[in-house]
Amino acid sequence: MLNTLRVMLLAALSATSATAAGAAAPGAPVPLIAVGTGTVIHVDTNGSRVLADCHEVSEFRMLSGPERGQFQRESKPCHLGSPVVHPPTGRWALEAMVHGRSGPARTVSVMVSGREVALPTDKAGHVKQGDLLILGDGNGVVAVTSGAPEMWTTNGIYREQRPVAFTPDGSRVLVTAGDSGLREFWSWGFAPRPDGVRVLPPGMSDSGGNQVISGEPRIVLRHPRGGVRLATQDPTGKRPWKVGSPLRQARRGLLTPLVLGDTMIFYREGTWLPEAGCDESNPGTYRRLELSTGQERVWRRHEGTCSTHDFAAASVIRRTVYFLDGHIYRGFRLFEYDIARDATREIEIKGVSQVLDISADGRMLLVLTYSGLVLHDVVDGSSTSLTGVAGVTSARLLALP
């Protein structure tokens, strides 16, 4: 299910155009690392250039016609996703999905920037399903690794390996790994031959938390039996995280938790009625927990709705979080919650689909709309549409002017 939803999302995003309403800029006014259909692109005011390309070669048997029974091969662009960047060095990392066996087709090889990549195989020599990790910089691809061997499967269960951040010095990449149930975390060295260190073992957290925020060392873990805990990252990425004692908050119904300073922000599900769906009279609530005092309170009722999406972005410096409200078919609205002021406001951007990135100072949002990419200043409310980035499915900011 996770695999199917992920492919559908990538397909939907790749269909967007790059012409957005509002002020237009020649290329991108700030340097970006953008992901298109099977490509990684550097974009700035001078235009764009390809840093990497990826193709997956599949083999399938013809089921009818004069070539029935014969094997044919085809090459398609890889599904690339989850880019992360380290702006001071220009380094980037992302995942490339390898389908393995999918119906009558099976993966034969993967080519990254013209070179064939070594792929995990089963005893019969068939390629398994999983994610490659591609690491690069402003000159192109530095390394490709298959990551943790146990993340590659042949039983139809997809286990992703998704980059989520660089260490502060840019020497390692933090990766979340696992299926839709339990998760673990690894860090991989940025080098031609990346070394892997498991920094959070399996069984410590499910997939309902784990949101990593730039500049915030603590991450919220949830577990069916272990409850809700805080883990503190090791800044070097070479040592295991320190996991704290369980908090008093019940895990059940606690969604999308993240920590900013001394405050944990999360969503508490509303009441679900048996065979009737959401009880609109008892909806979900957005809440904050002061870690120093244990005080918890509601800061927004989600009227008529019992669940929500992950927080779209967060800034440690401005102490703000951003979230989407609405529906994929009816359109989303983007909101900001200011923790210090305890105030919520709507960010006026038309056709919001996804918040892709937030600047280090928390002022600029890189937003994917149904018309294209938009760079939005949350302080003065201005938006700049980015041109020359058609077909982009995701992007990250490398720097600001």
PAKEMAR-110165 format. One record per residue (C-alpha): residue number from 1; x, y, z; residue in three letters. Coordinates in nm, 4 decimals, decimal comma. Example, Ala and Ser with C-alpha at 12.3 -4.5 7.8 and 13.67 -1.06 7.14 Angstrom:
<1 <1,2300 -0,4500 0,7800> Ala> <2 <1,3670 -0,1060 0,7140> Ser> 
# end
This chain:
<1 <0,0000 0,0000 0,0000> Met> <2 <0,2802 0,2421 0,0924> Leu> <3 <0,4544 0,1580 -0,2344> Asn> <4 <0,1414 0,2192 -0,4423> Thr> <5 <0,0603 0,5532 -0,2765> Leu> <6 <0,4169 0,6707 -0,3231> Arg> <7 <0,4193 0,5928 -0,6944> Val> <8 <0,0803 0,7620 -0,7385> Met> <9 <0,2053 1,0758 -0,5624> Leu> <10 <0,5175 1,0950 -0,7785> Leu> <11 <0,3115 1,0513 -1,0919> Ala> <12 <0,0676 1,3232 -0,9880> Ala> <13 <0,3417 1,5707 -0,9004> Leu> <14 <0,5351 1,5103 -1,2217> Ser> <15 <0,2281 1,6134 -1,4180> Ala> <16 <0,2335 1,9702 -1,2854> Thr> <17 <0,3508 2,2518 -1,5123> Ser> <18 <0,6088 2,5117 -1,4156> Ala> <19 <0,4157 2,8293 -1,4941> Thr> <20 <0,2732 2,9828 -1,1768> Ala> <21 <0,0521 3,2855 -1,1243> Ala> <22 <0,2181 3,5928 -0,9783> Gly> <23 <0,5564 3,7518 -1,0298> Ala> <24 <0,7811 3,5501 -1,2603> Ala> <25 <1,1574 3,5141 -1,2217> Ala> <26 <1,4094 3,4123 -1,4900> Pro> <27 <1,4998 3,0635 -1,3764> Gly> <28 <1,5289 3,0522 -0,9986> Ala> <29 <1,6286 3,3623 -0,7961> Pro> <30 <1,7974 3,1275 -0,5493> Val> <31 <1,9970 2,8108 -0,6247> Pro> <32 <1,7938 2,4901 -0,5999> Leu> <33 <1,8462 2,1191 -0,6225> Ile> <34 <1,5417 1,9975 -0,8154> Ala> <35 <1,4225 1,6460 -0,8933> Val> <36 <1,2488 1,5779 -1,2226> Gly> <37 <1,1573 1,2618 -1,4105> Thr> <38 <1,4642 1,0494 -1,3469> Gly> <39 <1,6962 1,3501 -1,3163> Thr> <40 <1,8602 1,5689 -1,0524> Val> <41 <1,9030 1,9293 -1,1638> Ile> <42 <2,0840 2,2358 -1,0324> His> <43 <1,8802 2,5513 -1,1000> Val> <44 <1,9782 2,9160 -1,0473> Asp> <45 <1,9537 3,2526 -1,2240> Thr> <46 <2,1814 3,1231 -1,5015> Asn> <47 <1,9433 2,8402 -1,5878> Gly> <48 <1,9632 2,4690 -1,5141> Ser> <49 <2,2067 2,1823 -1,5556> Arg> <50 <2,1691 1,8111 -1,4966> Val> <51 <2,3723 1,6687 -1,2092> Leu> <52 <2,2519 1,3097 -1,2358> Ala> <53 <2,0183 1,0874 -1,4325> Asp> <54 <1,8813 0,7445 -1,3461> Cys> <55 <1,7189 0,4739 -1,5575> His> <56 <1,5789 0,1367 -1,4576> Glu> <57 <1,5941 -0,1445 -1,7132> Val> <58 <1,3163 -0,4035 -1,6870> Ser> <59 <1,2608 -0,7363 -1,8595> Glu> <60 <0,9205 -0,8882 -1,9353> Phe> <61 <0,7814 -1,1801 -2,1323> Arg> <62 <0,5509 -1,1118 -2,4287> Met> <63 <0,2125 -1,2722 -2,3630> Leu> <64 <0,0650 -1,2492 -2,7149> Ser> <65 <0,1415 -1,1728 -3,0786> Gly> <66 <0,4208 -1,3069 -3,2988> Pro> <67 <0,6778 -1,2518 -3,0217> Glu> <68 <0,4783 -1,4437 -2,7623> Arg> <69 <0,7026 -1,6127 -2,5069> Gly> <70 <1,0029 -1,3964 -2,5935> Gln> <71 <1,1656 -1,1602 -2,3432> Phe> <72 <1,1762 -0,7892 -2,4127> Gln> <73 <1,3575 -0,5109 -2,2309> Arg> <74 <1,2696 -0,1468 -2,1761> Glu> <75 <1,4394 0,1423 -1,9998> Ser> <76 <1,2399 0,3966 -1,7993> Lys> <77 <1,3417 0,6917 -1,5799> Pro> <78 <1,3780 0,5990 -1,2140> Cys> <79 <1,1314 0,7169 -0,9524> His> <80 <1,3415 0,9619 -0,7507> Leu> <81 <1,2290 1,1233 -0,4275> Gly> <82 <1,3019 1,2671 -0,0828> Ser> <83 <1,5935 1,4964 -0,1709> Pro> <84 <1,7879 1,6570 0,1138> Val> <85 <2,0637 1,9151 0,0805> Val> <86 <2,3503 2,0653 0,2782> His> <87 <2,3625 2,4275 0,1528> Pro> <88 <2,7130 2,5191 0,2839> Pro> <89 <2,8732 2,2416 0,0747> Thr> <90 <2,6144 2,2014 -0,2020> Gly> <91 <2,5828 1,8315 -0,1200> Arg> <92 <2,2585 1,6449 -0,1835> Trp> <93 <2,1121 1,2989 -0,1352> Ala> <94 <1,7935 1,1194 -0,2428> Leu> <95 <1,6345 0,7789 -0,2886> Glu> <96 <1,5790 0,5901 -0,6140> Ala> <97 <1,3101 0,3238 -0,6087> Met> <98 <1,3953 -0,0169 -0,7595> Val> <99 <1,0845 -0,2191 -0,8413> His> <100 <1,2367 -0,5680 -0,8454> Gly> <101 <0,9666 -0,8083 -0,9563> Arg> <102 <0,6432 -0,6257 -1,0439> Ser> <103 <0,3767 -0,8380 -1,2134> Gly> <104 <0,5163 -0,9881 -1,5350> Pro> <105 <0,8174 -0,7513 -1,5320> Ala> <106 <1,1345 -0,7652 -1,3281> Arg> <107 <1,4261 -0,5269 -1,2886> Thr> <108 <1,7430 -0,6217 -1,4722> Val> <109 <1,9678 -0,3243 -1,4015> Ser> <110 <1,9819 0,0403 -1,2947> Val> <111 <2,2009 0,2995 -1,4629> Met> <112 <2,3003 0,6160 -1,2729> Val> <113 <2,4752 0,8812 -1,4829> Ser> <114 <2,5799 0,6187 -1,7368> Gly> <115 <2,7136 0,3645 -1,4884> Arg> <116 <2,5482 0,0374 -1,3928> Glu> <117 <2,4823 0,0039 -1,0199> Val> <118 <2,5339 -0,3160 -0,8188> Ala> <119 <2,1913 -0,4290 -0,6950> Leu> <120 <2,0945 -0,6787 -0,4204> Pro> <121 <1,9711 -1,0083 -0,5645> Thr> <122 <1,8069 -1,3262 -0,4333> Asp> <123 <1,9490 -1,6788 -0,4582> Lys> <124 <1,8182 -1,7091 -0,8131> Ala> <125 <2,0030 -1,3942 -0,9136> Gly> <126 <1,6874 -1,1806 -0,9471> His> <127 <1,6979 -0,8175 -0,8362> Val> <128 <1,5163 -0,7454 -0,5094> Lys> <129 <1,2826 -0,4540 -0,4398> Gln> <130 <1,4101 -0,1564 -0,2428> Gly> <131 <1,5667 0,1888 -0,2528> Asp> <132 <1,9074 0,3032 -0,3694> Leu> <133 <2,0653 0,6030 -0,1981> Leu> <134 <2,2276 0,8459 -0,4422> Ile> <135 <2,4738 1,1006 -0,2996> Leu> <136 <2,6063 1,3960 -0,4972> Gly> <137 <2,7319 1,7541 -0,5046> Asp> <138 <2,7594 2,0413 -0,7515> Gly> <139 <2,9769 1,8320 -0,9810> Asn> <140 <2,7438 1,5328 -1,0047> Gly> <141 <2,7162 1,1897 -0,8437> Val> <142 <2,9633 1,1041 -0,5672> Val> <143 <2,8291 0,7630 -0,4614> Ala> <144 <2,5421 0,5165 -0,4921> Val> <145 <2,4699 0,2654 -0,2172> Thr> <146 <2,2015 0,0046 -0,1624> Ser> <147 <2,2074 0,0891 0,2083> Gly> <148 <2,0973 -0,1672 0,4674> Ala> <149 <2,0678 -0,5188 0,3140> Pro> <150 <1,7548 -0,6073 0,5193> Glu> <151 <1,5637 -0,3235 0,3510> Met> <152 <1,5614 -0,5183 0,0210> Trp> <153 <1,2821 -0,7742 -0,0189> Thr> <154 <1,1263 -1,0256 -0,2572> Thr> <155 <0,7962 -1,0819 -0,0731> Asn> <156 <0,6112 -0,7765 -0,2035> Gly> <157 <0,6597 -0,5778 0,1193> Ile> <158 <0,8207 -0,2450 0,0342> Tyr> <159 <1,0780 -0,1140 0,2811> Arg> <160 <1,1919 0,2346 0,1964> Glu> <161 <1,5209 0,4056 0,2739> Gln> <162 <1,4469 0,7775 0,2762> Arg> <163 <1,7062 1,0512 0,3402> Pro> <164 <1,5786 1,3092 0,5891> Val> <165 <1,8761 1,5341 0,6734> Ala> <166 <2,2512 1,5890 0,6696> Phe> <167 <2,4555 1,6147 0,9857> Thr> <168 <2,5476 1,9793 1,0663> Pro> <169 <2,8931 1,9453 0,9062> Asp> <170 <2,7551 1,7697 0,5968> Gly> <171 <2,9723 1,4609 0,6452> Ser> <172 <2,6848 1,2126 0,6848> Arg> <173 <2,3266 1,1608 0,5694> Val> <174 <2,0502 1,0575 0,8114> Leu> <175 <1,8119 0,7994 0,6624> Val> <176 <1,4828 0,6602 0,7929> Thr> <177 <1,4288 0,2975 0,6965> Ala> <178 <1,1478 0,0445 0,7269> Gly> <179 <0,7941 -0,0317 0,6163> Asp> <180 <0,4618 0,1263 0,7135> Ser> <181 <0,4960 -0,0268 1,0604> Gly> <182 <0,8185 -0,0039 1,2591> Leu> <183 <1,1054 0,2251 1,1582> Arg> <184 <1,4761 0,2508 1,2238> Glu> <185 <1,7368 0,5179 1,1449> Phe> <186 <2,0780 0,4962 0,9802> Trp> <187 <2,3469 0,7476 0,8978> Ser> <188 <2,5612 0,7039 0,5871> Trp> <189 <2,8976 0,8679 0,5284> Gly> <190 <2,9229 1,1082 0,2356> Phe> <191 <3,2067 0,9374 0,0517> Ala> <192 <3,2658 0,7292 -0,2645> Pro> <193 <3,2133 0,4201 -0,0468> Arg> <194 <2,9567 0,5216 0,2184> Pro> <195 <2,9756 0,3497 0,5553> Asp> <196 <2,6527 0,2914 0,7441> Gly> <197 <2,5827 0,3270 1,1169> Val> <198 <2,2463 0,2276 1,2662> Arg> <199 <2,1673 0,5128 1,5073> Val> <200 <1,8197 0,3955 1,6093> Leu> <201 <1,7545 0,0197 1,6148> Pro> <202 <1,4333 -0,1422 1,4860> Pro> <203 <1,1486 -0,1790 1,7304> Gly> <204 <1,1928 0,1622 1,8938> Met> <205 <0,9350 0,3564 1,6921> Ser> <206 <0,6450 0,3173 1,4540> Asp> <207 <0,5899 0,5356 1,1469> Ser> <208 <0,3585 0,7852 1,3188> Gly> <209 <0,6317 1,0201 1,4384> Gly> <210 <0,9998 1,0585 1,3593> Asn> <211 <0,9750 1,3997 1,1932> Gln> <212 <1,3244 1,5485 1,1713> Val> <213 <1,3458 1,9293 1,1952> Ile> <214 <1,6596 2,1141 1,0863> Ser> <215 <1,8378 2,2597 1,3888> Gly> <216 <1,6367 2,0577 1,6432> Glu> <217 <1,8287 1,7584 1,7833> Pro> <218 <1,5264 1,5863 1,9416> Arg> <219 <1,2819 1,3569 1,7629> Ile> <220 <0,9533 1,2141 1,8912> Val> <221 <0,9256 0,8347 1,8868> Leu> <222 <0,6010 0,6378 1,9155> Arg> <223 <0,5686 0,2692 1,9896> His> <224 <0,2633 0,0465 2,0505> Pro> <225 <0,4075 -0,0714 2,3822> Arg> <226 <0,6822 0,1805 2,4619> Gly> <227 <0,4534 0,4835 2,4419> Gly> <228 <0,5819 0,8283 2,3460> Val> <229 <0,9483 0,9118 2,3982> Arg> <230 <1,2025 1,1716 2,2929> Leu> <231 <1,5274 1,0689 2,1250> Ala> <232 <1,8281 1,3015 2,1001> Thr> <233 <2,0456 1,2772 1,7907> Gln> <234 <2,4214 1,2512 1,8052> Asp> <235 <2,5450 1,5488 1,5975> Pro> <236 <2,8275 1,3477 1,4403> Thr> <237 <2,5896 1,0809 1,3119> Gly> <238 <2,8270 0,8101 1,4286> Lys> <239 <2,6776 0,7130 1,7642> Arg> <240 <2,3346 0,5800 1,8695> Pro> <241 <2,0672 0,8247 1,9755> Trp> <242 <1,9861 0,8717 2,3425> Lys> <243 <1,6250 0,7680 2,4099> Val> <244 <1,4461 0,9182 2,7087> Gly> <245 <1,1815 0,7830 2,9430> Ser> <246 <0,8163 0,7577 2,8303> Pro> <247 <0,6115 1,0768 2,8437> Leu> <248 <0,2697 1,0830 3,0090> Arg> <249 <0,0908 1,1384 2,6765> Gln> <250 <-0,0991 0,8387 2,5403> Ala> <251 <0,0360 0,7109 2,2100> Arg> <252 <-0,3024 0,6088 2,0692> Arg> <253 <-0,4416 0,8921 1,8571> Gly> <254 <-0,1316 1,1089 1,8958> Leu> <255 <-0,0303 1,2015 1,5394> Leu> <256 <0,2389 1,4101 1,3645> Thr> <257 <0,4442 1,5000 1,6750> Pro> <258 <0,7509 1,7246 1,6536> Leu> <259 <0,9645 1,9227 1,8980> Val> <260 <1,0648 2,2888 1,8698> Leu> <261 <1,2716 2,4015 2,1652> Gly> <262 <1,0879 2,3211 2,4864> Asp> <263 <0,7514 2,2594 2,3173> Thr> <264 <0,6124 1,9472 2,1551> Met> <265 <0,3467 2,0109 1,8908> Ile> <266 <0,1116 1,7316 1,7851> Phe> <267 <-0,2356 1,6381 1,6666> Tyr> <268 <-0,4803 1,4304 1,8718> Arg> <269 <-0,7278 1,2286 1,6653> Glu> <270 <-1,0976 1,2886 1,7080> Gly> <271 <-1,3499 1,0179 1,7909> Thr> <272 <-1,4148 0,7536 1,5273> Trp> <273 <-1,7599 0,5937 1,5409> Leu> <274 <-1,7929 0,2219 1,4528> Pro> <275 <-1,8922 0,1902 1,0856> Glu> <276 <-1,9856 0,5594 1,0785> Ala> <277 <-1,6548 0,7395 1,0360> Gly> <278 <-1,5586 1,0596 1,2142> Cys> <279 <-1,7785 1,1925 1,4927> Asp> <280 <-1,7915 1,5547 1,3745> Glu> <281 <-1,9068 1,6721 1,7156> Ser> <282 <-1,5810 1,5471 1,8687> Asn> <283 <-1,3152 1,6366 1,6068> Pro> <284 <-0,9399 1,6212 1,6131> Gly> <285 <-0,7357 1,8859 1,7935> Thr> <286 <-0,3962 2,0481 1,7464> Tyr> <287 <-0,2109 2,0566 2,0791> Arg> <288 <0,1086 2,1724 2,2469> Arg> <289 <0,2947 2,0179 2,5394> Leu> <290 <0,5396 2,2247 2,7437> Glu> <291 <0,8166 1,9776 2,8156> Leu> <292 <0,9458 2,1730 3,1156> Ser> <293 <0,6123 2,1721 3,3016> Thr> <294 <0,4137 1,8861 3,1456> Gly> <295 <0,1281 2,1264 3,0694> Gln> <296 <-0,0782 2,0300 2,7632> Glu> <297 <-0,3456 2,2360 2,5924> Arg> <298 <-0,5383 2,2681 2,2663> Val> <299 <-0,4544 2,5525 2,0268> Trp> <300 <-0,6852 2,4611 1,7366> Arg> <301 <-0,9947 2,2446 1,6887> Arg> <302 <-1,0115 2,0681 1,3531> His> <303 <-1,3834 2,1232 1,3057> Glu> <304 <-1,5666 1,8233 1,1595> Gly> <305 <-1,2447 1,6281 1,0925> Thr> <306 <-1,0746 1,3527 1,2926> Cys> <307 <-0,7323 1,3208 1,1272> Ser> <308 <-0,4724 1,5298 0,9439> Thr> <309 <-0,1510 1,5360 0,7437> His> <310 <0,2027 1,5656 0,8791> Asp> <311 <0,3188 1,9166 0,9566> Phe> <312 <0,4377 2,0634 0,6265> Ala> <313 <0,7414 2,2496 0,7660> Ala> <314 <0,8827 2,3988 1,0838> Ala> <315 <1,1380 2,6611 1,1828> Ser> <316 <1,3453 2,6392 1,4993> Val> <317 <1,4564 3,0038 1,4718> Ile> <318 <1,1099 3,1548 1,4213> Arg> <319 <0,9391 2,8850 1,6322> Arg> <320 <0,6689 2,8360 1,3705> Thr> <321 <0,5048 2,5285 1,2219> Val> <322 <0,3112 2,5022 0,8960> Tyr> <323 <0,0237 2,2683 0,8179> Phe> <324 <-0,2219 2,2009 0,5357> Leu> <325 <-0,5962 2,1976 0,5822> Asp> <326 <-0,8350 2,0775 0,3149> Gly> <327 <-0,8591 1,7893 0,0679> His> <328 <-0,6607 1,6826 -0,2373> Ile> <329 <-0,9735 1,7081 -0,4542> Tyr> <330 <-1,1109 2,0319 -0,3075> Arg> <331 <-0,7783 2,2058 -0,2589> Gly> <332 <-0,5508 2,2745 0,0379> Phe> <333 <-0,5015 2,5885 0,2460> Arg> <334 <-0,1696 2,6557 0,4192> Leu> <335 <-0,1547 2,7793 0,7794> Phe> <336 <0,1195 2,8981 1,0138> Glu> <337 <0,1160 2,8498 1,3904> Tyr> <338 <0,3452 3,0799 1,5878> Asp> <339 <0,4377 2,9040 1,9126> Ile> <340 <0,5653 3,2137 2,0940> Ala> <341 <0,2590 3,4238 2,0067> Arg> <342 <0,0182 3,1272 2,0308> Asp> <343 <-0,1423 3,2520 1,7095> Ala> <344 <-0,2556 3,0898 1,3831> Thr> <345 <-0,2861 3,2594 1,0463> Arg> <346 <-0,3458 3,1527 0,6860> Glu> <347 <-0,0614 3,1857 0,4358> Ile> <348 <-0,2155 3,3173 0,1153> Glu> <349 <-0,0832 3,0952 -0,1641> Ile> <350 <-0,3203 2,9726 -0,4343> Lys> <351 <-0,3335 2,6066 -0,5300> Gly> <352 <-0,1002 2,4723 -0,2604> Val> <353 <-0,0054 2,1094 -0,3123> Ser> <354 <0,2996 2,0613 -0,0890> Gln> <355 <0,5604 2,2593 0,1052> Val> <356 <0,8945 2,1336 -0,0227> Leu> <357 <1,1403 2,3273 0,1918> Asp> <358 <1,1902 2,6109 0,4380> Ile> <359 <1,4933 2,8395 0,4544> Ser> <360 <1,7392 2,8183 0,7428> Ala> <361 <1,6100 3,1477 0,8846> Asp> <362 <1,2489 3,0282 0,8568> Gly> <363 <1,1431 3,3202 0,6380> Arg> <364 <1,1123 3,1592 0,2924> Met> <365 <0,8923 2,8663 0,1946> Leu> <366 <0,9467 2,6693 -0,1257> Leu> <367 <0,5978 2,5558 -0,2236> Val> <368 <0,4736 2,3241 -0,4978> Leu> <369 <0,1406 2,4513 -0,6293> Thr> <370 <-0,0836 2,3125 -0,8987> Tyr> <371 <0,0639 2,5811 -1,1279> Ser> <372 <0,4314 2,5282 -1,0438> Gly> <373 <0,6986 2,6188 -0,7891> Leu> <374 <0,6592 2,9296 -0,5743> Val> <375 <0,9039 3,0941 -0,3341> Leu> <376 <0,7010 3,2667 -0,0608> His> <377 <0,8209 3,5192 0,1986> Asp> <378 <0,6166 3,4609 0,5158> Val> <379 <0,7210 3,7995 0,6601> Val> <380 <0,6080 4,0378 0,3848> Asp> <381 <0,3645 3,7953 0,2183> Gly> <382 <0,5208 3,8185 -0,1286> Ser> <383 <0,5448 3,5254 -0,3716> Ser> <384 <0,7787 3,4649 -0,6645> Thr> <385 <0,6926 3,2064 -0,9279> Ser> <386 <0,9904 3,0054 -1,0506> Leu> <387 <1,0270 2,9451 -1,4243> Thr> <388 <1,2484 2,7039 -1,6130> Gly> <389 <1,1724 2,4130 -1,3804> Val> <390 <0,9061 2,2229 -1,5739> Ala> <391 <0,8339 1,8672 -1,4621> Gly> <392 <0,9908 1,9102 -1,1180> Val> <393 <0,8483 1,6716 -0,8583> Thr> <394 <1,0495 1,7995 -0,5630> Ser> <395 <1,3149 2,0584 -0,4817> Ala> <396 <1,5270 2,1959 -0,1990> Arg> <397 <1,6810 2,5375 -0,1331> Leu> <398 <2,0589 2,5607 -0,1488> Leu> <399 <2,0873 2,9254 -0,0370> Ala> <400 <1,9102 3,2599 -0,0230> Leu> <401 <2,0086 3,5866 -0,1996> Pro> 
# end
